[in-house]
Amino acid sequence: MLTKTKKRSEQREVRRGDRISMSYETRDFEVIVIDPDGLGKGKPSVGLGFRMAEKYMGINEPNLSRWLVDEGDTLRGLQLLKLPSGNAFEVIRISGTDGQDYVVVEASNWMDIATDLLVHPGRLGKATKEKLAQFVRWFAVKGFYAEAYANLKGTYNKSDDRALTEWLQARVAGISARKKYTDTLQKAGAKPTDYGKWTDIVYYGLFGFPASRIKQQWDVVSGVDLVARNHIPKSMHLKAIAECEGLVSMLYYPGRDLWDTHQQAIDVILHRYGG
């Protein structure tokens, strides 16, 4: 059940690095704000630290720390958590507004991590796998975010619900499109080490910046003028990227130039979004 909402006039400003203690499904959580506008203006994205993962997923901190690799953007405090399957998830280092430093993973990614580890557990023991299975059964991303918003902002309204739904839908669509896209790159003869180059071509074509720059906008501190003026919700970025990568997969055929295929797909998406 959600926390009782406050009147709109009592809503406080949410900042990157804010920490809240909240209950969800009768369990206590420490939650950190990643981006105050992560899901749209005034709709924050939130993360959980390794201690929460150990407590509710059964993965101890030494294991999690061992999976950390420096293939992310370390200048922005980003690392990757590389699982036994080879799949990787962003890990973000944040200076909290309480003066403490935190290492967090966005909340919905913890669900993907748990599911991935159930399929590819590596050397995880039986007790850990059982706890992972329990976590997948009771943790729901939308419900967790709703409770977090009620605690952070004092309310969870229809606008929040709509933005969260759109973000989750774009996220799921993006995962599916990404798989088809990388399969297409592979068929075209691209090596896995080249995937990043082609991804940047999509980002440059759609937004004028490489993937690292766009992702930086997803994790910026609220109030930076440059970002505030040009802020595009992460859900919109994800939707456009998924559509473009999906279109590349549709347009490509053996022997066709992969660059031309990307340019055609980018032109179509830009026209669709009025670019």
TORLOMAR-58483 format. One record per atom (N, C-alpha, C): y, x, z; residue in three letters. Coordinates in steps of 0.001 Angstrom, whole numbers, padded with zeros to 6 digits, always signed. Layout:
<nodes>
YXZALA ...
</nodes>
This chain:
<nodes>
-001195+000850+000000MET +000000+000000+000000MET +001240+000881+000000MET +002217+000540-000812LEU +003412+001354-000923LEU +004305+001223+000299LEU +005013+002317+000543THR +005990+002316+001615THR +007089+001302+001312THR +007601+000651+002321LYS +008670-000337+002136LYS +009854+000302+001441LYS +010378-000365+000418THR +011468+000204-000371THR +012810+000040+000323THR +013719+000927-000037LYS +015091+000863+000475LYS +015987+000262-000596LYS +017166-000120-000205LYS +018126-000640-001164LYS +018576+000484-002087LYS +018953+000117-003327ARG +019350+001105-004319ARG +020449+002025-003802ARG +021384+001479-003029SER +022505+002277-002548SER +022057+003363-001585SER +020828+003223-001008GLU +020337+004192-000047GLU +019487+005275-000695GLU +019243+005179-002006GLN +018436+006183-002671GLN +019147+007525-002613GLN +018423+008565-002262ARG +019031+009884-002170ARG +018708+010700-003409ARG +019476+011766-003600GLU +019250+012654-004732GLU +017949+013419-004534GLU +017139+013468-005566VAL +015885+014226-005524VAL +016125+015561-006217VAL +015707+016650-005560ARG +015961+017983-006099ARG +014657+018748-006300ARG +014669+019694-007249ARG +013528+020580-007444ARG +013261+021319-006142ARG +011990+021352-005733GLY +011631+022062-004511GLY +011657+021191-003273GLY +012079+019923-003404ASP +012001+019005-002262ASP +010534+018843-001847ASP +010320+018778-000549ARG +008958+018601-000029ARG +008905+017314+000785ARG +007875+016515+000547ILE +007690+015306+001340ILE +006264+015257+001876ILE +006121+014637+003029SER +004807+014342+003591SER +004556+012862+003368SER +003415+012530+002801MET +003115+011128+002501MET +001630+010852+002654MET +001304+009579+002769SER -000087+009146+002843SER -000458+008411+001568SER -001658+008698+001075TYR -002180+008004-000096TYR -003681+007829+000103TYR -004137+006591-000029GLU -005563+006278+000181GLU -006030+006791+001551GLU -005213+006559+002560THR -005459+006928+003969THR -005548+008441+004186THR -005079+009218+003237ARG -005112+010683+003356ARG -003689+011221+003330ARG -003459+012296+004066ASP -002120+012877+004171ASP -001918+013982+003141ASP -000743+013982+002500PHE -000429+014963+001464PHE +000932+015597+001717PHE +001044+016872+001304GLU +002333+017555+001207GLU +002635+017687-000285GLU +003727+017083-000721VAL +004043+016993-002144VAL +005347+017744-002430VAL +005378+018477-003545ILE +006562+019241-003939ILE +007106+018708-005261ILE +008419+018522-005326VAL +009058+018082-006571VAL +009140+019266-007532VAL +008608+019085-008743ILE +008665+020120-009777ILE +009937+019976-010601ILE +010151+018794-011142ASP +011338+018532-011960ASP +011853+017141-011617ASP +013080+017016-011117PRO +013631+015699-010755PRO +013693+014720-011926PRO +013697+015246-013161ASP +013761+014394-014355ASP +012543+014593-015250ASP +011421+014972-014649GLY +010233+015333-015420GLY +009660+014230-016277GLY +009770+012984-015837LEU +009228+011855-016594LEU +010336+011014-017220LEU +011558+011520-017153GLY +012727+010782-017624GLY +013830+010937-016594GLY +015039+010547-016946LYS +016166+010722-016041LYS +015922+010004-014714LYS +015955+010784-013613GLY +015754+010208-012289GLY +014305+009872-011957GLY +013365+010382-012779LYS +011944+010086-012554LYS +011191+011415-012434LYS +011027+011897-011204PRO +010514+013253-010990PRO +009023+013435-011269PRO +008682+014668-011633SER +007282+015087-011672SER +007011+015828-010362SER +005800+015696-009843VAL +005485+016279-008537VAL +004192+017077-008617VAL +004037+017987-007670GLY +002855+018841-007656GLY +002251+018975-006278GLY +001027+019490-006276LEU +000293+019750-005041LEU -000111+021218-005007LEU -000117+021795-003812GLY -000474+023190-003655GLY -001969+023413-003490GLY -002339+024681-003388PHE -003749+025046-003279PHE -004376+024525-001985PHE -003575+024444-000924ARG -004131+023973+000355ARG -004591+022526+000251ARG -003838+021711-000498MET -004241+020321-000703MET -005531+020246-001532MET -005641+021150-002514ALA -006854+021177-003351ALA -008068+021564-002510ALA -007881+022513-001616GLU -008998+022913-000760GLU -009390+021780+000188GLU -008391+021098+000695LYS -008652+020044+001669LYS -009385+018851+001050LYS -008988+018442-000159TYR -009533+017204-000726TYR -010485+017399-001903TYR -010468+018583-002524MET -011371+018841-003641MET -012468+019835-003276MET -012300+020510-002136GLY -013333+021425-001676GLY -013311+022797-002314GLY -012287+023080-003147ILE -012202+024408-003782ILE -011369+025301-002879ILE -011976+026356-002353ASN -011229+027174-001400ASN -010169+028025-002097ASN -009163+028412-001324GLU -008029+029151-001883GLU -008427+030487-002511GLU -009408+031237-001924PRO -009822+032481-002590PRO -010337+032249-004012PRO -011099+031170-004217ASN -011576+030855-005569ASN -010416+030557-006489ASN -009489+029716-006030LEU -008335+029356-006844LEU -007493+030585-007189LEU -007290+031451-006216SER -006493+032658-006441SER -007188+033587-007433SER -008523+033621-007385ARG -009278+034471-008305ARG -009143+033984-009754ARG -008937+032683-009928TRP -008803+032114-011281TRP -007386+032251-011834TRP -006440+032707-011015LEU -005057+032864-011475LEU -004941+034031-012456LEU -004286+033797-013582VAL -004041+034862-014549VAL -002558+034848-014924VAL -002068+035994-015362ASP -000651+036136-015691ASP -000382+035932-017175ASP -001037+034932-017778GLU -000821+034662-019197GLU +000265+033615-019403GLU +000842+033125-018314GLY +001929+032163-018439GLY +003249+032892-018575GLY +004337+032206-018291ASP +005677+032787-018369ASP +006077+033208-016961ASP +005766+034457-016610THR +006005+034919-015242THR +007488+034994-014898THR +008358+035160-015912LEU +009795+035197-015643LEU +010277+033874-015076LEU +009605+032782-015435ARG +009981+031455-014934ARG +009064+031018-013797ARG +008252+031939-013290GLY +007366+031591-012187GLY +006156+030799-012623GLY +005737+030941-013899LEU +004577+030208-014392LEU +003390+031142-014561LEU +002244+030729-014036GLN +000992+031415-014272GLN -000001+030372-014779GLN -001210+030810-015061LEU -002255+029895-015490LEU -003432+029961-014534LEU -004036+028796-014313LEU -005271+028711-013550LEU -006385+028573-014583LEU -007141+029651-014796LYS -008172+029672-015829LYS -009524+029370-015197LYS -010099+028237-015573LEU -011336+027751-014967LEU -012565+028390-015618LEU -013746+028233-014995PRO -014970+028793-015585PRO -015220+028336-017022PRO -014737+027134-017380SER -014920+026615-018745SER -014077+027360-019766SER -013055+028077-019290GLY -012101+028729-020186GLY -010823+027938-020347GLY -010826+026668-019938ASN -009611+025857-019993ASN -008619+026338-018939ASN -007337+026233-019259ALA -006304+026757-018363ALA -005238+025701-018077ALA -004675+025765-016874PHE -003653+024813-016445PHE -002490+025582-015823PHE -001278+025064-016049GLU -000091+025742-015539GLU -000005+025697-014018GLU +000353+026831-013459VAL +000629+026957-012030VAL +002095+027362-011904VAL +002834+026657-011056ILE +004284+026842-010985ILE +004685+027332-009593ILE +005464+028390-009564ARG +006010+028902-008300ARG +007411+028336-008111ARG +007622+027710-006969ILE +008885+027012-006715ILE +009462+027429-005368ILE +010751+027693-005360SER +011457+027925-004095SER +011855+026565-003540SER +011315+026225-002389GLY +011575+024921-001799GLY +012971+024795-001234GLY +013452+023577-001140THR +014769+023349-000550THR +014745+023605+000953THR +013533+023768+001506ASP +013410+024088+002928ASP +013348+025590+003176ASP +013527+026386+002104GLY +013526+027835+002251GLY +012168+028484+002075GLY +011118+027681+001914GLN +009768+028203+001725GLN +009448+028305+000234GLN +008516+029201-000116ASP +008050+029326-001493ASP +006721+028604-001640ASP +006546+027894-002763TYR +005335+027109-002989TYR +004706+027446-004334TYR +003379+027366-004364VAL +002613+027528-005597VAL +001916+026197-005832VAL +002283+025502-006921VAL +001794+024137-007118VAL +001271+023923-008538VAL +000469+022883-008669VAL +000001+022384-009965VAL +000402+020920-010036VAL +000916+020486-011188GLU +001336+019088-011344GLU +000177+018154-010993GLU +000475+017064-010310ALA -000544+016214-009691ALA -001621+015722-010661ALA -001228+015279-011863SER -002226+014758-012798SER -003160+015853-013301SER -002662+017102-013317ASN -003519+018205-013754ASN -004657+018467-012771ASN -004436+018141-011479TRP -005517+018328-010507TRP -006698+017421-010836TRP -006422+016222-011352MET -007502+015340-011768MET -008284+015955-012928MET -007563+016530-013894ASP -008225+017178-015031ASP -009026+018398-014575ASP -008475+019122-013620ILE -009176+020301-013090ILE -010475+019885-012420ILE -010412+018825-011607ALA -011617+018346-010915ALA -012689+017915-011916ALA -012272+017180-012947THR -013217+016716-013969THR -013813+017890-014729THR -012980+018862-015067ASP -013440+020047-015794ASP -014483+020811-014973ASP -014227+020960-013669LEU -015143+021713-012811LEU -016464+020978-012586LEU -016430+019658-012650LEU -017685+018902-012536LEU -018585+019150-013754LEU -017960+019310-014907VAL -018713+019552-016142VAL -019106+021023-016271VAL -018187+021921-015869HIS -018426+023367-015962HIS -018176+023999-014588HIS -019100+023830-013655PRO -018861+024271-012269PRO -018933+025773-012028PRO -019472+026528-012980GLY -019612+027956-012721GLY -020514+028187-011530GLY -020022+028926-010544ARG -020821+029249-009362ARG -020470+028379-008148ARG -019796+027284-008383LEU -019437+026405-007271LEU -020692+025830-006623LEU -020669+025733-005297GLY -021824+025235-004560GLY -021954+023716-004595GLY -023058+023235-004099LYS -023356+021800-004110LYS -022312+021010-003314LYS -021919+021523-002147ALA -020963+020814-001298ALA -019614+020642-002011ALA -019182+021691-002712THR -017918+021614-003450THR -018011+020599-004574THR -019124+020609-005300LYS -019294+019660-006412LYS -019315+018218-005905LYS -019896+018005-004747GLU -019918+016657-004173GLU -018507+016210-003793GLU -017722+017134-003245LYS -016353+016799-002852LYS -015487+016549-004096LYS -015723+017299-005161LEU -015011+017074-006420LEU -015316+015680-006962LEU -016582+015291-006891ALA -016986+013968-007380ALA -016316+012866-006561ALA -016202+013071-005252GLN -015525+012100-004391GLN -014045+012000-004757GLN -013419+013156-004994PHE -011993+013188-005345PHE -011742+012382-006616PHE -012567+012569-007624VAL -012400+011852-008896VAL -012535+010349-008690VAL -013342+009941-007730ARG -013552+008507-007495ARG -012347+007839-006837ARG -011670+008545-005911TRP -010607+007849-005169TRP -009188+008204-005619TRP -009009+009322-006321PHE -007653+009737-006712PHE -007256+009081-008029PHE -006150+008359-008034ALA -005622+007749-009256ALA -004195+008247-009454ALA -003923+008861-010597VAL -002626+009497-010841VAL -001469+008515-010696VAL -001610+007335-011286LYS -000506+006382-011258LYS -000215+005911-009833LYS -001249+005607-009088GLY -001058+005173-007709GLY -000435+006256-006857GLY -000839+007503-007103PHE -000297+008630-006342PHE +001193+008802-006637PHE +001559+008733-007907TYR +002970+008862-008278TYR +003800+007710-007711TYR +003236+006508-007722ALA +003964+005358-007178ALA +004284+005580-005700ALA +003312+006073-004965GLU +003528+006337-003540GLU +004533+007468-003346GLU +004449+008497-004187ALA +005388+009615-004096ALA +006819+009143-004361ALA +007001+008287-005380TYR +008334+007768-005688TYR +008877+006930-004534TYR +008013+006110-003940ALA +008446+005274-002819ALA +008945+006138-001667ALA +008304+007298-001475ASN +008714+008196-000393ASN +009924+009037-000777ASN +009975+009487-002027LEU +011075+010342-002462LEU +012379+009576-002648LEU +012282+008430-003357LYS +013483+007694-003759LYS +013724+006440-002930LYS +012722+006051-002137GLY +012854+004828-001360GLY +012462+003595-002145GLY +012033+003791-003416THR +011659+002641-004239THR +010756+003086-005376THR +009963+002143-005885TYR +009186+002335-007120TYR +009361+001045-007904TYR +010159+001102-008985ASN +010533-000121-009684ASN +009870-000221-011057ASN +010226-001269-011806LYS +009620-001498-013115LYS +009941-000366-014091LYS +011151+000172-013985SER +011541+001275-014857SER +010676+002500-014585SER +010436+002794-013312ASP +009556+003911-012941ASP +008151+003683-013482ASP +007657+002455-013303ASP +006301+002118-013731ASP +006164+002273-015245ASP +007168+001821-015982ARG +007139+001915-017447ARG +007169+003379-017882ARG +008041+004187-017264ALA +008146+005601-017624ALA +006847+006343-017318ALA +006246+006017-016181LEU +004992+006663-015795LEU +003869+006279-016751LEU +003804+005005-017118THR +002777+004543-018057THR +002928+005236-019405THR +004156+005317-019905GLU +004411+005965-021201GLU +004043+007443-021146GLU +004362+008094-020033TRP +004043+009512-019876TRP +002535+009731-019852TRP +001812+008916-019108LEU +000360+009052-019031LEU -000289+008783-020389LEU +000211+007774-021102GLN -000336+007468-022425GLN -000087+008622-023398GLN +001129+009186-023347ALA +001457+010310-024221ALA +000599+011516-023880ALA +000338+011691-022599ARG -000464+012819-022137ARG -001895+012718-022662ARG -002495+011528-022534VAL -003866+011310-023008VAL -003939+011470-024523VAL -002967+010888-025225ALA -002935+011005-026680ALA -002786+012455-027103ALA -001997+013200-026347GLY -001771+014604-026666GLY -003026+015437-026520GLY -003834+015157-025491ILE -005084+015894-025282ILE -006032+015666-026454ILE -006149+014397-026877SER -007025+014050-027997SER -006540+014683-029298SER -005224+014563-029548ALA -004660+015128-030772ALA -004779+016644-030777ALA -004615+017265-029614ARG -004690+018723-029523ARG -006074+019232-029915ARG -007118+018506-029481LYS -008489+018906-029820LYS -008698+018836-031333LYS -008264+017748-031955LYS -008403+017619-033412LYS -007583+018690-034131LYS -006400+018981-033559TYR -005512+019965-034179TYR -006130+021358-034157TYR -006646+021784-033010THR -007249+023113-032933THR -008513+023192-033791THR -009245+022085-033920ASP -010403+022061-034829ASP -009940+022278-036265ASP -008793+021657-036623THR -008240+021827-037969THR -007819+023270-038199THR -007148+023868-037223LEU -006740+025272-037353LEU -007953+026169-037559LEU -009007+025866-036815GLN -010230+026664-036937GLN -010831+026539-038340GLN -010864+025304-038854LYS -011396+025080-040204LYS -010552+025795-041257LYS -009259+025927-040991ALA -008352+026589-041934ALA -008441+028108-041839ALA -009272+028602-040926GLY -009467+030039-040807GLY -008625+030718-039758GLY -007869+029938-038985ALA -007037+030533-037930ALA -007911+030975-036753ALA -007552+032085-036174LYS -008250+032576-034983LYS -007619+031937-033743LYS -008390+031813-032647PRO -007814+031252-031411PRO -006532+031957-030976PRO -006443+033257-031262THR -005232+034001-030879THR -004026+033599-031723THR -004280+032893-032839ASP -003181+032444-033698ASP -002671+031058-033323ASP -003406+030344-032461TYR -003037+028952-032160TYR -001624+028845-031612TYR -001241+029815-030768GLY +000096+029795-030180GLY +001179+029871-031240GLY +000930+030665-032298LYS +001915+030806-033386LYS +002113+029465-034089LYS +001005+028765-034374TRP +001102+027477-035052TRP +001727+026416-034148TRP +001436+026494-032856THR +002070+025578-031901THR +003579+025767-031903THR +004020+027028-031937ASP +005459+027298-031965ASP +006099+026781-033249ASP +005361+026806-034355ILE +005884+026261-035614ILE +006166+024767-035457ILE +005266+024053-034770VAL +005480+022627-034509VAL +006710+022428-033632VAL +006812+023195-032545TYR +007943+023050-031621TYR +009267+023409-032299TYR +009266+024523-033056TYR +010483+024915-033763TYR +010902+023828-034744TYR +009918+023309-035492GLY +010226+022303-036489GLY +010783+021020-035904GLY +010248+020602-034754LEU +010670+019345-034144LEU +011912+019483-033265LEU +011995+020596-032522PHE +013041+020704-031497PHE +013976+021901-031669PHE +013620+022830-032579GLY +014478+023979-032798GLY +014270+025115-031827GLY +013246+025012-030967PHE +012948+026047-029988PHE +011440+026250-029897PHE +010998+027431-029427PRO +009561+027644-029230PRO +009048+026836-028042PRO +007735+026755-027919ALA +007120+025963-026855ALA +007593+026399-025477ALA +007721+027706-025253SER +008113+028201-023928SER +009498+027701-023528SER +010423+027605-024512ARG +011787+027139-024215ARG +011783+025645-023894ARG +010994+024862-024647ILE +010939+023424-024389ILE +010301+023166-023028ILE +009233+023882-022711LYS +008578+023694-021412LYS +009510+024106-020275LYS +010402+025049-020557GLN +011380+025443-019546GLN +012281+024272-019195GLN +012603+023442-020193GLN +013436+022276-019929GLN +012709+021263-019055GLN +011369+021281-019083TRP +010599+020344-018257TRP +010625+020770-016795TRP +010929+022043-016536ASP +010830+022559-015173ASP +012154+023054-014617ASP +013258+022621-015219VAL +014563+023128-014791VAL +015048+022443-013528VAL +015998+023115-012904VAL +016633+022532-011728VAL +017587+021431-012170VAL +017546+020297-011484SER +018442+019183-011824SER +019884+019616-011623SER +020751+019148-012520GLY +022166+019428-012357GLY +022690+020524-013249GLY +021771+021261-013946VAL +022249+022276-014873VAL +022886+021560-016061VAL +024176+021836-016325ASP +024926+021062-017320ASP +024265+021045-018687ASP +023802+022224-019157LEU +023219+022313-020489LEU +022039+021362-020626LEU +021205+021328-019590VAL +020017+020486-019636VAL +020376+019022-019440VAL +021314+018758-018540ALA +021701+017381-018263ALA +022240+016694-019517ALA +022958+017452-020344ARG +023526+016862-021557ARG +022483+016643-022638ARG +021447+017510-022648ASN +020483+017478-023743ASN +019076+017117-023274ASN +018961+016541-022103HIS +017634+016281-021545HIS +016889+015212-022338HIS +015694+015569-022805ILE +014805+014631-023468ILE +013578+014477-022574ILE +013181+013255-022231PRO +012037+013075-021340PRO +010793+013783-021863PRO +010036+014345-020938LYS +008812+015047-021308LYS +007870+014134-022083LYS +007818+012842-021715SER +006923+011907-022398SER +007252+011799-023884SER +008567+011866-024215MET +008967+011777-025625MET +008560+013039-026376MET +008735+014189-025738HIS +008287+015444-026344HIS +006789+015381-026633HIS +006019+014991-025620LEU +004566+014967-025765LEU +004130+014013-026876LEU +004791+012876-026954LYS +004446+011883-027984LYS +004704+012446-029382LYS +005865+013058-029584ALA +006206+013614-030897ALA +005262+014757-031272ALA +004950+015605-030303ILE +004053+016734-030563ILE +002659+016235-030936ILE +002155+015260-030169ALA +000825+014715-030450ALA +000772+014083-031833ALA +001833+013353-032195GLU +001867+012713-033511GLU +001904+013760-034625GLU +002675+014819-034414CYS +002795+015857-035435CYS +001477+016610-035609CYS +000866+017009-034498GLU -000406+017726-034587GLU -001493+016833-035178GLU -001472+015541-034834GLY -002428+014612-035406GLY -002240+014468-036905GLY -000979+014486-037326LEU -000675+014346-038754LEU -001111+015592-039527LEU -000949+016755-038921VAL -001441+017990-039554VAL -002939+017867-039825VAL -003678+017355-038842SER -005125+017181-038996SER -005455+016211-040122SER -004636+015169-040274MET -004872+014182-041322MET -004543+014723-042712MET -003464+015515-042802LEU -002978+015968-044103LEU -003720+017190-044642LEU -004327+017948-043747TYR -004967+019192-044200TYR -006299+018912-044895TYR -006572+019679-045941TYR -007880+019663-046602TYR -008205+021103-046988TYR -009490+021431-047120PRO -009882+022814-047428PRO -009155+023362-048652PRO -008549+024511-048479GLY -007836+025159-049573GLY -006347+024915-049552GLY -005897+023897-048789ARG -004462+023629-048743ARG -003766+024650-047842ARG -002548+025014-048209ASP -001776+025959-047419ASP -001422+025337-046065ASP -001772+026024-044985LEU -001564+025474-043649LEU -000083+025363-043300LEU +000719+026310-043790TRP +002164+026249-043547TRP +002766+025003-044186TRP +002431+024757-045445ASP +002948+023577-046128ASP +002517+022289-045432ASP +001286+022286-044940THR +000783+021110-044225THR +001631+020844-042989THR +001960+021899-042254HIS +002803+021748-041066HIS +004191+021246-041430HIS +004763+021808-042493GLN +006114+021405-042875GLN +006167+019932-043278GLN +005143+019468-043985GLN +005115+018059-044374GLN +005004+017169-043149GLN +004133+017550-042224ALA +003955+016760-040996ALA +005243+016731-040179ALA +005900+017867-040055ILE +007151+017947-039297ILE +008222+017063-039928ILE +008334+017115-041267ASP +009327+016283-041964ASP +009093+014798-041700ASP +007833+014380-041715VAL +007500+012974-041480VAL +007892+012559-040062VAL +007563+013400-039079ILE +007862+013060-037682ILE +009369+013047-037440ILE +010083+014013-038018LEU +011543+014028-037866LEU +012163+012763-038456LEU +011669+012347-039604HIS +012171+011115-040229HIS +011846+009908-039350HIS +010661+009920-038765ARG +010229+008804-037910ARG +011130+008672-036687ARG +011550+009812-036144TYR +012376+009796-034939TYR +013867+009916-035262TYR +014202+009844-036534GLY +015615+009880-036913GLY +016226+011246-036868GLY +015367+012309-036969GLY +015877+013676-036901GLY +016466+014153-038213GLY 
</nodes>
